[in-house]
Amino acid sequence: MQISLALNLPRDASTIPVARHIARDALREVGVTAECSMDIEVALTEAASNVVRHSGPGDQYEVGLTLNADLCTIRVIDTGRGFDFESFVGQTSELSAEQGRGMELMHALVDQVVFESKPESGTIVHLEKHLQLLDASPMHRFGTA
């Protein structure tokens, strides 16, 4: 069983919960545990929030979500100005900070985070997390997990 979703959304803060809720519903339907689903939802929210806040020019962004066997892969793609993500490596935010913790959260919540960014071409955020499935998961029933 493989489920692939592609969302093309206006670059507006009101679309972030839409992407999150669609992901949550897909994860629930295939029998992902609540804790694992929450980790994915928060990481997706952080990636989409960064696009909406920081990507620069561009009216839309794309969210791709693929569920395959025991892996969730998410790609958040913008067409903005790009950024030097290497400059953020090793930086930490204050625990009380309300902003600036998105990259740290993504790294803490999923198994792999990869940024591809080119000046004036935008950024792709790749997120991967191995799924924790409930015993009654359809993924088990169809022999893919």
C-alpha positions in Angstrom: 0.0 0.0 0.0 1.3 3.4 -0.9 -0.6 6.7 -0.3 0.7 9.9 -2.0 -0.8 13.3 -1.5 0.1 16.5 -3.2 -1.2 19.9 -2.0 -0.6 23.2 -3.9 -1.5 25.9 -1.4 -1.5 29.7 -1.3 1.4 31.0 0.7 -0.8 32.1 3.6 -0.7 31.2 7.2 -4.3 29.9 7.1 -3.2 27.0 4.8 -0.8 25.6 7.4 -3.5 23.9 9.5 -5.1 22.6 6.3 -1.9 20.7 5.4 -1.5 19.5 9.0 -5.1 18.2 9.2 -4.9 16.4 5.9 -1.7 14.7 7.0 -3.1 13.8 10.4 -6.2 12.3 8.8 -4.2 10.2 6.3 -1.9 9.0 9.1 -4.8 8.1 11.3 -6.6 6.2 8.5 -3.5 3.9 7.9 -3.1 3.2 11.6 -0.2 5.3 12.7 0.1 5.7 16.4 -1.0 9.0 17.9 2.5 9.9 19.2 4.2 9.2 15.8 1.5 11.1 14.0 1.9 14.1 16.3 5.6 14.2 15.6 5.0 14.3 11.9 2.3 16.9 12.2 4.5 19.3 14.2 7.5 18.8 11.8 5.2 19.5 8.8 3.8 22.6 10.6 7.3 23.9 11.2 8.4 23.4 7.6 5.2 25.0 6.2 5.4 27.9 8.7 9.0 28.6 7.5 7.8 28.8 3.9 5.0 31.1 4.7 7.1 33.4 6.8 10.5 33.4 5.0 10.4 32.2 1.4 10.0 35.6 -0.2 8.3 36.0 -3.6 5.9 33.4 -4.7 2.2 32.9 -4.4 2.1 29.2 -3.6 4.0 26.4 -2.0 3.7 22.6 -2.3 3.4 19.9 0.3 3.9 16.3 -0.8 3.2 13.4 1.6 3.9 9.8 0.8 3.2 6.9 3.1 4.8 3.6 2.1 5.2 0.5 4.2 6.6 1.9 7.4 7.9 5.3 6.2 6.4 8.8 5.9 8.2 11.1 3.5 7.2 14.8 3.3 8.5 17.4 0.9 7.7 21.1 1.4 8.6 23.1 -1.7 8.7 26.8 -2.2 9.8 29.0 -5.1 11.2 31.8 -3.0 14.6 33.2 -2.7 16.3 30.2 -1.0 18.5 30.4 2.1 21.8 29.2 3.5 20.6 26.5 5.9 24.2 25.5 6.6 24.5 28.8 8.6 21.9 27.5 11.1 23.7 24.2 11.8 24.7 23.9 15.4 22.8 27.0 16.5 20.3 26.6 19.3 17.5 28.8 20.5 16.5 29.7 24.0 14.0 27.3 25.5 11.6 30.1 26.1 11.9 31.5 22.5 8.6 31.6 20.6 10.3 31.8 17.2 13.5 30.4 15.7 13.1 26.8 17.0 11.5 25.2 13.8 14.7 23.6 12.5 15.5 22.2 15.9 12.0 20.8 16.3 12.1 19.2 12.9 15.4 17.5 13.6 14.1 16.3 17.0 10.8 14.9 15.7 11.7 13.1 12.5 14.4 10.7 11.5 15.9 12.7 8.6 15.7 16.3 7.6 17.4 17.5 4.4 17.3 21.0 3.0 17.9 21.8 -0.7 18.1 25.5 -1.4 19.3 27.6 -4.3 19.4 31.4 -4.4 16.4 32.7 -6.3 15.1 29.1 -6.9 13.6 28.3 -3.6 13.9 25.6 -1.0 12.8 22.0 -0.6 12.5 20.5 2.9 12.6 16.7 3.0 11.3 15.1 6.1 11.4 11.3 6.8 10.0 9.4 9.7 9.7 5.7 10.3 6.1 5.0 11.2 5.0 3.3 14.4 1.8 1.4 13.4 -1.1 0.1 15.5 -1.7 -3.6 15.4 -4.9 -3.1 13.4 -3.1 -0.9 10.8 -4.2 -1.5 7.2 -0.5 -1.4 6.4 -0.2 -4.7 8.3 -3.3 -6.2 6.6 -2.0 -5.6 3.1 1.5 -7.0 3.9 3.5 -3.8 3.4 4.8 -3.3 6.9 
